[in-house]
C-alpha cells in the first residue's frame, strides 16, 4: 500500500503509486487521483496511463498535472486549485510526495487558506513547505 500522508481531511500526498495500490486507495476513502509526475522520469515508475486506467476502472477520478524540474507554473496551481473543490477526497502523487505537497500548498494559498495552517499541515505530514512562504503569501493576497 502507498505511503499516504494526509494534509487535510480531503487531500493527501504520496510517493509513486502503482496500479495495484488503487484498490487500497479507494478503500481509504479517496475518490480522485492527481498525478504530478511526468512519465519517463525514471525507469521503475508506473506509467501514468496505467494508473489512470486502474483508477477509472475502480470508479475514481484521475487528472495529470505533471511537474518537471523547471518548477511550478500558474497554470498548474490553478489546475489543482480547481480540482480542490471536488467533494471526493484527493490523493496526489509524485516520486516522493514533495512536489504534490508543494503544489497543494500553493493551490491552497491561492484559495485563501491560512499560510501558517498550510505550513503546519505539511510539517505534520512530514513535508517542509516553509521555503514557499513568500509565494504562498503572494497567492493568498491575490485571493
Buried (B, 14 or more C-beta within 10 A) or exposed (E): EBBBBBBBEBBBBBBBBEBEBBEEBBEBEBBBBBBBBBEEBEEEBBEBEBBBBBBEEBEBBBBBBBBEEEEBEEEBBBBBBEBBEBEEBBBBBBBBBBBBBBBBBBBBBBBEBEBEEBBEBBEEBEBEBEEBBEBBEEBBEEE
